[in-house]
Amino acid sequence: MTIKYKKKIRDKRGTRTIGYGNVGQHRKSGQRVGKGKTTQWKKAMKSYYLKQKELGFPDPDWEMGKTGFKRPQDIIRISKVNSINIKDLDLKLDEYVTQEKATKSGNAYVINLADLNIQKILGRGEINKKVNVTVKKASKNAEEKIKKAGGKVTYLLSKK
């Protein structure tokens, strides 16, 4: 197959800019020395960055370049544990009884925190009510305080 006319691009081959004017045009971020505050700052934007640092942007300990990394969201979700302190449990027990998420027999309350999507009970605060709690995990401090109040902690899974 023969070409009937000379293509324009063939005319431009071998020239530095291939018809886009001055050097470095018709590009993306390469002409502007990259994007963000981390790439190639020594070349074109050093004075800008030093001025920003002098002004304390974004904070006084700000350094050039990348620091650290972001953990993937699925890893963060795996390590996320819904927890409750015993002082909050003490305050909400009557509310849980009215919502039928806990039961009261005599002066003792019985509650399964797995039904409330709570995996761990923590020991902050005081508890004055006798509570029998079923939970996956509990801190030592929370377990001691519940036993001191006359209640008991039952684990859903065997405690490691």
PASE-980753 format. One line per 2 residues: number of its first residue (from 0); for each residue y, x, z of N, C-alpha, C, O. Coordinates in pm, 1 decimal, always signed. Each point is the difference from the previous one (the first is absolute). Layout:
N
NUM> Y X Z Y X Z Y X Z Y X Z ~ ...;
# end
This chain:
160
0> -118.0 +85.1 +0.0 +118.0 -85.1 +0.0 +123.7 +89.2 +0.0 +10.7 +93.7 +79.1 ~ +78.1 -123.0 -164.8 +123.0 +78.1 -7.7 +114.0 -77.5 +62.5 +3.8 -122.9 -4.9;
2> +89.3 +196.6 +63.8 +117.1 -61.8 +61.3 +107.9 -12.4 -106.2 +33.3 +98.2 -66.4 ~ +20.9 -216.1 +50.0 +97.5 -26.6 -105.1 +138.8 +51.1 +36.0 +79.0 +34.4 -87.9;
4> -49.5 -29.5 +218.6 +132.1 +44.4 +41.5 -14.9 +96.0 +117.3 -102.9 +0.4 +67.5 ~ +201.5 +78.0 -44.0 -3.1 +96.6 +109.1 +38.8 -70.8 +129.1 +108.6 -56.9 +10.4;
6> -199.2 +60.9 +88.8 +28.2 -69.3 +125.0 +108.7 +74.2 +76.6 +6.8 +122.8 -2.8 ~ +77.8 -198.9 +71.0 +113.3 +55.8 +71.9 -44.5 +97.8 +109.7 +65.1 +102.0 +22.7;
8> -175.8 -133.5 +44.7 -43.1 +84.1 +111.2 -42.6 +137.5 -49.2 +13.9 +99.3 +71.4 ~ -66.8 -93.9 -195.6 -40.2 +130.4 -53.0 +121.1 +89.8 -21.1 -7.4 +122.5 +9.6;
10> +117.9 -187.8 -38.6 +124.6 +74.4 -17.9 +41.6 +68.2 +130.9 +55.5 +109.9 -0.3 ~ -84.0 -178.7 +113.1 +48.9 +45.4 +130.4 -93.5 +99.1 +68.8 +40.4 +66.7 +95.2;
12> -163.6 -56.3 -141.6 -94.6 +90.7 +64.9 +53.2 +142.6 -4.7 +54.7 +44.2 -101.1 ~ -71.4 +26.0 +210.9 +47.7 +137.5 +5.9 +139.9 +12.0 +56.4 +43.7 +110.1 +33.4;
14> +28.9 -223.0 -21.9 +132.2 +7.0 +63.2 -17.9 -21.4 +149.4 -101.2 -54.5 +44.2 ~ +197.2 +96.4 +30.8 -15.0 -0.9 +145.0 +6.1 -140.5 +58.9 -67.7 -29.1 +98.6;
16> +146.9 -56.5 -157.6 +22.3 -130.6 +62.0 -59.6 -115.8 -78.4 -3.0 -112.3 +50.2 ~ -44.1 +136.4 -171.0 -56.0 -100.7 -90.1 +92.8 -122.4 -10.5 -45.6 -114.0 +9.5;
18> +172.8 +138.4 -28.9 +94.0 -106.2 -30.9 +58.1 -74.2 +117.4 +62.4 -104.6 -18.2 ~ -81.3 +156.0 +139.2 +56.6 -70.4 +115.8 +119.2 +74.5 +58.4 +20.4 +2.4 +121.4;
20> +56.1 +57.0 -208.4 +124.7 +59.2 +44.5 -18.3 +128.3 +76.3 -79.7 +85.7 -37.9 ~ +155.0 -72.8 +147.2 +0.7 +123.3 +78.0 -134.6 +23.0 +67.2 -86.1 -88.1 -0.4;
22> +68.4 +203.8 +56.9 -128.5 +36.2 +60.1 -29.6 -88.5 +119.7 +87.3 -24.4 +83.3 ~ -210.2 -23.6 -75.0 -45.3 -70.8 +119.7 +24.4 -147.8 +2.8 -15.9 -62.5 +104.9;
24> +54.1 +3.8 -216.3 +18.5 -144.7 +0.8 -127.4 -70.4 -40.7 -95.7 +63.7 -44.0 ~ +94.3 -194.6 +58.6 -115.1 -84.2 -31.4 -121.3 +42.8 +83.1 -109.6 +20.7 -51.9;
26> +133.2 -8.5 +180.5 -107.4 +32.6 +92.9 +10.4 -94.4 +117.5 +92.1 -81.2 +8.6 ~ -187.7 +92.9 +82.0 +4.4 -84.0 +118.5 +68.6 +78.3 +112.5 +116.6 +37.4 -13.2;
28> -186.9 -12.7 +122.3 +64.1 +64.1 +114.3 +6.4 +150.8 -11.5 +63.9 +66.2 +81.7 ~ -129.6 -11.6 -182.6 -3.4 +145.0 -12.8 +137.1 +60.1 -19.2 +28.6 +108.6 +50.3;
30> +55.8 -178.4 -122.4 +134.4 +49.9 -25.2 +81.8 +2.5 +128.9 +84.8 +87.2 +18.9 ~ -110.6 -182.7 +68.7 +77.7 -10.7 +123.0 -67.1 +72.3 +115.7 +34.7 -24.7 +115.5;
32> -127.3 +110.9 -142.2 -66.9 +82.8 +100.2 -83.2 -84.6 +95.6 -5.0 +30.1 +119.3 ~ -59.3 -133.3 -167.5 -92.1 -76.0 +82.7 +65.4 -113.7 +74.5 +119.9 -24.8 -13.0;
34> -202.3 -45.3 +93.0 +47.3 -114.4 +76.1 -9.3 +30.0 +148.6 -83.5 +80.0 +42.2 ~ +167.1 -142.5 +36.0 -11.1 +8.9 +145.2 +61.8 +125.0 +58.0 +63.2 +78.7 -70.4;
36> -82.3 -61.7 +199.5 +62.0 +111.0 +71.0 -94.2 +118.2 +17.5 +29.2 +92.3 +76.0 ~ -143.0 -94.7 -146.6 -99.0 +104.0 +24.3 -25.7 +89.1 -120.0 -58.4 +107.2 +15.1;
38> +100.3 -148.3 -133.6 -39.5 +74.6 -118.8 +114.2 +84.3 -52.6 +110.3 -49.8 -22.3 ~ -136.9 +175.1 +2.9 +90.6 +91.1 -71.0 +142.4 -2.9 +52.5 +93.9 +9.3 -79.0;
40> -75.0 -21.7 +206.3 +135.1 -13.9 +53.6 +77.8 +129.4 -10.3 +123.1 -2.0 +1.3 ~ -192.4 +115.2 -11.6 +70.3 +127.5 -8.6 +76.2 +11.8 -130.7 +104.6 +64.5 -6.6;
42> -158.3 -127.7 -98.1 +56.2 +18.5 -132.0 +134.7 -68.9 -16.9 +100.0 +65.0 -30.6 ~ -97.2 -194.3 +50.1 +117.9 -75.3 -39.8 +72.2 -68.1 +113.9 +120.0 -25.1 -10.8;
44> -189.3 -6.3 +121.1 +62.0 -84.8 +100.9 +14.7 +68.0 +135.2 +15.8 -67.9 +101.5 ~ -20.6 +198.2 -98.2 +0.9 +69.6 +128.6 +126.5 -32.0 +80.0 -7.6 -26.7 +119.9;
46> +122.9 +29.4 -185.3 +125.5 -25.4 +71.1 +1.9 -141.7 +56.9 +50.7 -22.4 +109.9 ~ -106.4 -74.1 -185.3 -5.3 -138.2 +46.2 -84.7 -10.8 +125.7 +39.7 -65.2 +96.5;
48> -155.5 +128.4 -97.3 -90.3 -8.4 +113.9 +57.4 +68.9 +122.6 -11.6 -50.1 +111.8 ~ +73.8 +165.7 -133.6 +57.8 +71.2 +114.0 +113.4 -81.1 +62.2 +15.9 -1.3 +122.0;
50> +61.6 -65.5 -204.6 +106.9 -85.7 +49.5 -58.2 -116.7 +80.2 +51.7 -34.0 +106.4 ~ -160.3 -27.8 -157.9 -64.0 -110.2 +71.0 -54.4 +46.1 +134.6 +11.9 -70.5 +100.2;
52> -71.8 +189.5 -98.9 -56.7 +52.3 +123.7 +110.5 +28.4 +101.7 -16.2 -23.4 +119.8 ~ +126.7 +73.3 -169.2 +114.3 +28.3 +87.5 +51.9 -128.9 +64.5 +44.2 +0.2 +114.9;
54> -50.2 -109.2 -190.1 +43.8 -129.6 +52.0 -105.4 -64.6 +89.9 +26.0 -101.9 +64.0 ~ -146.5 +162.5 -59.8 -104.4 -53.1 +86.7 -81.1 -111.2 -62.4 -46.4 -89.7 +70.4;
56> +28.2 +94.0 -203.4 -76.9 -105.9 -66.9 -141.6 +44.6 -21.3 -19.1 +116.6 -34.3 ~ -83.4 -199.6 +51.7 +1.1 -126.3 +71.7 -0.6 +18.9 +150.9 +32.8 -93.4 +73.1;
58> -69.3 +211.9 -24.3 +12.5 +29.5 +142.3 +25.8 +149.9 +14.0 -20.8 +73.6 -96.5 ~ +64.5 -26.2 +211.0 +36.6 +140.7 +15.3 -115.3 +97.6 -21.4 +23.6 +115.3 -36.1;
60> -147.6 -158.8 +57.7 -114.4 +89.4 -17.2 -57.1 -5.2 -140.8 -111.2 +47.4 -23.7 ~ +185.2 -103.8 -68.7 -46.5 -19.0 -136.8 -21.3 +133.2 -67.9 +84.7 +88.9 +8.5;
62> -198.7 -74.2 -76.5 -32.6 +121.1 -73.6 -26.3 -35.5 -144.8 -34.9 -113.7 -31.8 ~ +52.0 +211.9 -56.3 -30.4 -21.0 -140.4 -150.4 -10.0 -18.5 -76.6 +54.0 +79.9;
64> +35.0 -121.6 -183.2 -140.2 -3.1 -36.4 -76.2 -113.2 +65.3 +52.9 -74.7 +82.3 ~ -177.4 +64.4 -121.1 -84.4 -106.6 +50.3 -60.8 +41.1 +132.8 -36.9 +115.8 +19.2;
66> +26.7 -211.1 +72.0 -65.6 +27.3 +127.0 -97.3 -112.6 +29.0 +33.7 -117.4 -14.7 ~ -153.0 +152.7 +55.3 -97.7 -99.3 +40.5 -54.7 -80.1 -115.9 +15.9 +36.7 -116.4;
68> -80.2 -146.3 +150.1 -57.5 -87.7 -100.8 -11.4 -139.6 +58.8 +8.8 -18.0 +121.5 ~ -28.3 -79.8 -207.3 -18.2 -137.4 +44.3 -148.0 -31.2 +1.0 -70.0 +25.5 -98.1;
70> +22.0 -80.4 +208.2 -140.7 -36.7 +7.6 -24.2 -123.1 -86.1 +83.7 -90.2 -4.1 ~ -197.2 +85.5 -64.5 -30.6 -118.7 -80.2 -9.3 -124.6 +87.7 -44.6 +7.0 +114.6;
72> +86.7 -120.2 -168.8 +5.3 -123.8 +77.6 -136.3 -44.4 +50.3 -10.6 -55.6 +109.3 ~ -95.1 +79.8 -188.6 -131.1 -43.9 +45.7 -45.2 +78.8 +122.6 -69.6 -54.8 +85.4;
74> +107.4 +181.5 -74.8 -33.2 +79.7 +118.0 +78.0 -50.5 +121.0 -53.8 -7.2 +110.5 ~ +179.6 -27.6 -131.3 +82.9 -50.8 +109.8 -57.9 -130.9 +52.7 -3.8 -22.5 +121.0;
76> -41.6 -64.6 -213.0 -55.0 -128.7 +42.1 -128.9 +17.1 +78.0 -27.0 -77.5 +91.8 ~ -54.4 +179.0 -126.9 -125.5 +22.9 +71.0 +27.9 +40.1 +144.6 -67.6 -45.7 +92.2;
78> +168.5 +131.9 -73.2 +28.1 +50.5 +134.1 +83.7 -97.1 +84.0 +17.9 +23.1 +119.6 ~ +32.8 -129.6 -178.5 +83.3 -96.1 +72.1 -86.5 -82.3 +95.4 -100.4 -58.7 -40.5;
80> +140.1 +55.5 +165.8 -73.9 -74.7 +101.5 +95.1 -98.8 +64.6 +106.0 +38.8 +49.2 ~ -142.5 -165.3 -48.8 +79.4 -99.8 +69.9 -32.4 +9.7 +148.1 -116.2 -8.4 +39.8;
82> +218.6 +26.0 +40.7 -22.4 +17.9 +143.5 +94.3 -89.6 +79.2 +97.5 -53.2 -53.1 ~ -129.4 +37.8 +182.1 +82.1 -80.4 +90.1 -2.0 +66.3 +136.8 -103.0 +51.9 +42.9;
84> +215.1 -53.5 +24.2 +7.9 +51.7 +136.3 -43.0 -109.2 +98.3 +8.1 -119.2 -29.7 ~ -54.0 +163.0 +147.5 -48.3 -99.6 +96.8 +113.5 -86.3 +54.0 -23.2 -114.3 +39.4;
86> +146.5 +167.5 -37.0 +112.1 -83.6 +46.6 +24.6 -115.7 -96.8 +32.8 -110.7 +42.5 ~ -49.0 +137.0 -175.4 +17.4 -106.2 -98.8 -114.3 -100.6 +7.1 +19.8 -120.5 -16.0;
88> -138.9 +172.6 +40.3 -115.6 -87.9 +15.7 +19.3 -91.9 +120.5 -30.5 -119.2 -6.2 ~ +81.5 +175.9 +116.1 +25.2 -76.1 +122.2 +101.2 -112.9 -25.5 -16.1 -111.1 +50.6;
90> +119.9 +140.6 -129.1 +102.0 -100.1 -29.9 -50.6 -110.0 -93.5 +40.5 -115.5 +12.7 ~ -129.1 +151.0 -106.7 -41.7 -94.7 -103.5 -129.1 -74.6 +31.2 -42.3 -84.0 -79.5;
92> -21.6 +112.1 +193.0 -129.4 -62.0 +28.7 +6.2 -152.6 +2.7 -85.7 -67.0 -57.5 ~ +186.1 +12.8 +123.6 +11.7 -146.6 +6.9 +24.9 -59.4 -139.2 -50.2 -107.6 -32.2;
94> +127.1 +177.9 -48.5 +25.8 -44.6 -137.1 -129.9 +0.8 -82.1 -24.3 -91.0 -79.3 ~ -58.8 +194.1 +98.9 -127.9 +7.7 -70.3 -94.5 -112.6 +43.6 -79.0 -49.8 -80.2;
96> +87.6 +10.5 +206.6 -84.2 -109.0 +49.6 +41.9 -131.7 -66.0 -85.8 -79.1 -39.2 ~ +215.6 +55.0 +26.6 +46.6 -123.7 -64.3 -35.8 -2.2 -148.7 -22.7 -106.7 -57.0;
98> +17.7 +225.5 -6.2 -38.7 +9.0 -141.1 -151.4 +5.5 -17.1 -49.3 +8.5 -112.5 ~ -24.0 -13.1 +222.3 -146.3 +4.5 +2.5 -56.2 +129.0 -57.5 -108.0 +0.7 -59.1;
100> +182.5 +109.7 +76.9 -49.1 +132.5 -37.8 -58.9 +71.1 +121.1 -65.3 +103.5 -13.6 ~ +88.5 -158.8 +131.2 -57.0 +52.0 +124.9 -40.6 -120.1 +85.0 +46.0 -112.2 -21.5;
102> -133.5 +138.7 +118.5 -41.5 -107.5 +90.6 +27.7 +41.2 +143.4 +2.8 +118.5 +33.2 ~ +17.9 -219.9 +51.9 +25.5 +25.4 +141.7 -104.4 -75.4 +80.3 -15.2 -121.6 -11.5;
104> -57.1 +198.6 +94.2 -98.0 -62.8 +88.7 +33.2 +42.9 +142.6 -16.2 +116.6 +35.9 ~ +62.4 -210.8 +44.0 +45.1 +32.5 +136.0 +130.9 +76.9 -8.4 +98.3 -48.7 -55.8;
106> -97.7 +169.6 +111.9 +120.5 +82.4 -10.0 -21.0 +118.5 -95.1 +83.2 +90.6 -5.0 ~ -193.7 -90.9 -70.1 -29.9 +109.3 -93.4 +18.1 -46.4 -143.8 -36.5 -111.8 -36.2;
108> +92.5 +198.8 -43.3 +19.0 -25.3 -142.0 -106.9 +76.7 -77.9 -38.9 +110.0 +39.2 ~ -8.1 -167.8 -148.5 -95.5 +66.4 -89.6 +60.8 +0.0 -139.6 +36.7 -105.0 -52.8;
110> -26.4 +224.9 -7.0 +62.7 +10.7 -131.3 -72.5 +103.6 -84.9 -39.8 +106.0 +48.3 ~ +23.5 -139.8 -177.0 -55.2 +93.6 -97.3 +115.0 +41.3 -91.6 +48.6 -80.4 -79.6;
112> -5.4 +205.6 +91.2 +116.2 +45.3 -77.1 -30.9 +18.1 -147.8 +92.2 +7.1 -81.4 ~ -219.7 +0.4 +44.8 -36.1 +10.3 -142.2 +39.9 -127.8 -74.2 +30.6 +4.8 -119.2;
114> -30.7 -118.9 +188.6 +42.7 -125.7 -62.0 +149.4 +1.1 -31.9 +45.8 -71.6 -89.0 ~ +29.0 +152.9 +161.9 +144.9 +10.9 -21.2 +35.1 +118.0 -90.5 +117.7 +31.6 -17.5;
116> -219.3 +34.3 -40.5 +17.6 +117.7 -85.0 +65.9 +115.3 +76.4 +86.3 +69.5 -53.5 ~ -127.7 -50.5 +177.6 +48.2 +111.7 +81.8 -119.7 +89.8 +29.2 -100.2 -43.5 +56.7;
118> +113.2 +171.3 -97.2 -112.7 +90.8 +15.3 +2.7 +79.8 +129.8 -104.5 +45.8 +46.2 ~ +222.8 -28.4 +13.5 +8.2 +88.6 +116.5 +94.1 -57.9 +104.2 +100.6 -62.8 -32.8;
120> -135.4 +85.3 +159.7 +87.5 -40.9 +110.0 +48.9 +127.0 +68.9 -77.9 +90.3 +30.7 ~ +209.5 -85.9 -7.1 +64.2 +117.8 +57.6 +46.8 -30.1 +141.5 +12.4 -116.4 +38.2;
122> +13.7 +220.5 +39.3 +22.5 -16.2 +143.0 +143.0 -4.1 +46.9 +24.4 +26.9 +117.7 ~ +70.8 -58.4 -200.9 +139.5 -2.4 +43.1 +29.0 -128.2 +76.6 -36.0 -109.0 -44.5;
124> +100.5 +121.9 +158.4 +36.4 -116.0 +80.3 -103.8 -32.6 +105.5 -92.5 +77.5 +24.3 ~ +108.9 -192.5 +37.6 -91.6 -45.7 +106.3 -60.7 -132.6 -40.3 +58.1 -75.5 -78.0;
126> -176.0 +48.0 +132.0 -64.7 -128.7 -22.5 -34.5 -59.5 +135.3 -57.6 +67.7 +85.2 ~ +92.5 -194.1 -65.2 -21.2 -66.9 +128.7 -110.3 -104.1 -5.5 -43.2 -50.0 +103.9;
128> -3.0 +16.4 -223.9 -100.3 -104.6 -15.8 -137.8 +62.1 -19.5 -14.0 +109.6 -54.2 ~ -86.5 -182.2 +99.5 -138.4 +43.4 -17.1 -41.8 -34.6 -142.8 -3.4 -117.0 -37.8;
130> -28.5 +220.2 -41.3 -26.5 -18.7 -142.4 -130.7 +68.3 -38.2 -23.3 +115.6 +35.5 ~ -60.9 -187.0 -107.4 -119.1 +59.0 -61.2 +28.5 +13.9 -149.4 +7.3 -98.9 -73.1;
132> +8.6 +224.3 +29.4 +43.7 +28.3 -136.2 -116.3 +55.3 -81.4 -74.8 +85.4 +47.5 ~ +60.1 -134.5 -170.3 -94.0 +57.2 -96.0 +82.5 +62.3 -111.5 +79.9 -67.8 -64.6;
134> -99.7 +198.4 +42.2 +84.9 +74.8 -92.4 -78.9 +117.3 -58.1 -100.2 +42.1 +57.8 ~ +145.1 +10.7 -172.0 -67.4 +115.3 -60.5 +27.9 +127.8 +77.5 -91.3 +77.7 +27.9;
136> +219.8 -55.7 +7.3 +39.2 +122.7 +69.7 +95.6 -34.5 +112.9 +71.5 -100.1 -5.7 ~ -71.2 +184.8 +109.1 +95.1 -15.9 +110.1 +29.8 +138.1 +56.3 -88.1 +85.5 +8.0;
138> +213.0 -65.1 +30.8 +34.6 +127.5 +62.3 -54.2 +1.3 +143.0 -24.3 -105.2 +59.2 ~ +5.9 +224.3 -5.0 -53.0 +13.8 +136.0 +92.3 -67.3 +100.6 -45.0 -67.2 +92.7;
140> +173.9 +86.3 -112.6 +100.6 -56.5 +89.8 -6.2 -153.1 -0.2 +8.4 -63.1 +105.4 ~ -23.0 +4.1 -224.2 -8.8 -146.5 -10.8 -126.0 -50.8 +67.8 +2.4 -101.6 +69.5;
142> -113.0 +173.2 -90.3 -127.0 -41.3 +58.9 +7.4 +4.4 +153.1 -49.6 -90.1 +67.5 ~ +111.8 +195.1 -13.6 +14.0 +11.8 +145.7 +86.1 -112.0 +57.6 -33.8 -58.0 +103.1;
144> +144.8 +27.8 -169.7 +91.1 -103.0 +49.5 -64.0 -138.9 -4.5 +21.0 -81.1 +90.2 ~ -98.2 +54.2 -194.0 -67.3 -130.3 -10.6 -105.7 -13.9 +109.5 -13.3 -106.0 +61.3;
146> -62.0 +214.0 -37.1 -101.2 -3.7 +106.8 +64.4 -13.2 +137.2 -53.9 -67.0 +88.0 ~ +169.6 +130.9 -69.3 +73.5 -7.0 +127.4 +48.2 -142.8 +27.1 +6.9 -43.3 +115.1;
148> +26.7 -29.8 -223.5 +45.6 -139.0 +13.8 -117.5 -96.7 +17.2 +20.8 -119.3 +22.4 ~ -144.0 +170.2 -32.8 -117.3 -85.7 +20.3 -67.4 -43.6 -128.6 -93.9 -79.5 +4.0;
150> +138.8 +129.0 -116.7 -59.9 -37.7 -127.4 -99.0 +105.1 -48.1 -36.6 +91.6 +73.6 ~ -6.4 -107.0 -200.1 -89.0 +101.2 -55.9 +21.7 +9.7 -150.5 +45.9 -94.5 -64.2;
152> -80.6 +212.9 +8.6 +15.2 +26.5 -142.1 -138.7 +11.3 -62.0 -83.8 +76.8 +47.1 ~ +60.1 -154.0 -153.4 -125.6 +7.5 -74.0 +32.0 +49.9 -139.9 +94.0 -46.6 -64.3;
154> -174.4 +142.9 +17.9 +25.5 +58.1 -132.0 -87.7 -67.2 -105.7 -117.6 -28.0 +23.1 ~ +178.1 +2.9 -139.9 -74.5 -58.2 -110.5 -100.1 +100.5 -57.1 -114.7 -34.7 -28.2;
156> +158.6 +158.2 +11.8 -86.6 +107.7 -46.3 -22.3 +96.4 +113.7 +77.3 +1.4 +95.8 ~ -180.4 +78.5 -103.9 -26.0 +95.7 +108.5 +113.2 +101.4 +5.8 +41.7 +52.2 -103.4;
158> +8.2 -23.8 +222.8 +110.7 +91.3 +19.0 -48.3 +143.1 -18.0 -100.3 +40.3 +58.8 ~ +172.1 +36.1 -140.1 -39.4 +137.9 -27.0 +52.3 +91.3 +107.7 -22.9 +120.8 -5.0;
# end
